């Protein structure tokens, strides 16, 4: 672990206090140090728990891992009530990405270039619909569960810019969007667990079935189930308010990135850079963060 020498500051919210280091963005220089893990201090629990109502899972299947150049092939916004039942607002998309889908990507999600070209919607139209669906969720105050959110949202933001649409950060709903990232939260609450931190691995740890893995709808459902399982197990997460949880996820991602980057460099990867930003990446990382 990197020694903690950074001054901590208390950031107040209406539901909790986040004890965190000042957040910086951009690539992490050699020798950067991080604060101790964030602690949430609750005074009474918030009147409405984030995990108790409707949650909306979001996932994409794509042509690759580079968020600047990869294209979305399928996407899903799955609205789930507290019992896990899908609601009528659920939507899914098959896109014609406008480029060839690499064989290694097709092997994961099962969509070929030919199938996408024949049956997929034009990318520009589908991307606009996906963003509109997210905006409706955020405007309604529905928490959006996205496993490895900085990947899917950064990719979606790149697609928006590619097709002349409004970047996510310029949307009026962005500032109040409630985003829950089970990957970031799981790394914090169980940070010494060995093994991979993929959605499949997290699903196994939290006893979540995954009959439709690597399908955007199936992965959206699994991500919500993992998020609810984490909240059920850890009162710290279950009782968190929206503002506190968002601030904490920003810090937890930053601290993980600092430590993982330090680890890689200690193993001889002197140029390793792990992007610390969440929920949107400021720059490209040297590898997909959820691959470890």
Secondary structure by P-SEA (a helix, b strand, c coil): ccccccbbbbbbcccccccccccccccccccccccccbbbbbcccccccccccbbbbbbbbcccccccccccccccbbbbccccccccccccccccccccccaaaaaaccccaaaaaaccccaaaaaaaaaaaaaaaaaabbbbbbcaaaaaaaaaaaaaaaacccccccccccccbbbbbaaaaaaaccccccccccaaaaaaaacccccccccaaaaaaaaaaaaaaaaaaccccccccaaaaaaaaaaaaaaaaaaaaaaaaaaccccbbbbccccccccccccccccc
